[in-house]
Amino acid sequence: MNTERLQQRITVLKQRPAANHALLDGLQAWLIQSSLADRYRINVVRLATELGFPLSTVLGECLYAVRVGLLDLHWDIHCPMCYAITTEFQSLNQAPSQSHCSACVMDFTADFAERVEVTFSLNTEIENESAPTDFFKPLAAFHPQYGLDAWYEQSVVGEADMVDGSYNFFSPVTGSYGDLTVAGAPASEVQEFHITETATGMTPSTLTSQPGRVRLHYTNWAVPRSLLWVVSLTDAHTISEHLPPILTGLQLSHHPVFRELFSDQVLSDRERLLISSVTTLFTDITGSTRMYEMLGDAVAYNIVRDHFD
């Protein structure tokens, strides 16, 4: 982390007349003291809680921080099954309406109110690091039987007692995956399997074992560092019960500072994002229908909304 450049950007932020100096001091301290896993994708809801300021206030300062080059803004689409980030984009006009999770082998619609999370990170001029493996630590819902961590060319071994069921084994780092079925009579001895991850995926891609003690040998030939999780599909279906609080894309799009600084960000004419809940707004602004025709729904809606704020 370039702390000198970090200090320079904080100083620029404080020059704004309405800047919250106490909040910015707290943000600077948090960024310096935080782990890379926490600031690789900053959860602004958690950040607001830790800094002791309202979410709206913290979000506003973070958006100004994007403008001065302190932070970068990320739009992340999460898989509804495993919660992995399946698609990332930097601007709302790059948003796709569909996404695909390679680990769960499923296509899904990107719900702007639930599946699209907005996060922040330090600007790449201040810090430019790859995602640490701690960033992929499993959610409570997963209860992974294995959590193997291997550097490139390294082989690691793990053991666990497996019960009847269907499982996925996958790397949250690369998205490579395979299927494990546990069925039949319990085995009296340890069963051994070898899994190798390469740039093309997991080999083998399917495994079948009996209930009992299973020893997995995992070799990483894919990336500098990777992980292997084995997750029950039953647990994956309960993921929505364990999700952390997030800032959704819909919440951000309604924030006044976002509309002030990023009013040029509208959805592409080629894409439509699902919004699972809708508020209907009736207006009596003279010429509003004509304005919608000329400017388009997204831009005109922001103007109408600003009128009533």
NORZIUR-V687653 format. One line per field, one symbol per residue. phi: phi as a letter, one per 40 degrees, with the letter a starting at -180 (. if undefined). burial: b if it has 16 or more other C-alpha atoms within 10 Angstrom, else e. A space follows every 50 residues. Layout:
phi = ???
burial = ???
//
This chain:
phi = .ccccdccccccccccdcccccccccccccccccccccccbcccccdccc cgbddcccccccccccccgcbbbbbbcbcccbgccbababadcbcccbab bcccfacacccccbccbbbbacdcccabbcccccccdccdccfccbacbb cdgcbbbabacbbdibbbbabccbgcaabbbbahcdccbccbbbbbbbcc hcbccbbbbcdhcbbbbbbbbbadaabbbbbccccccbdccbcccbccdc cccccccccccbcccbccccbbccbcbbbcbbbbcdgccccccccgcccc cccccdccc
burial = eeeeebeebbeebeeeeeeeeebbeebeebbeeeebbbbbbbbbbbbbee beeebbebbbbbbbbbebbbbbbbbbbbbbbbbbbebbeeebebbbbbbb bbbbeeeebbbbbbbbbbbbbbbeebbeeeebeebbebeebbebbbebbb beeebebeeeebbbeebbbbbbbbbbbbbbbbbeeeeeeeeeeebbbbee bbbebebebbbbbbbbebbbbbeebbbbbbbbbebbeebeeeeeebbbbb ebbeebbbbeeeeebbbeeeebbeeeeeeeeeeeeeeeeebbeeeeeebb bbebeeeee
//
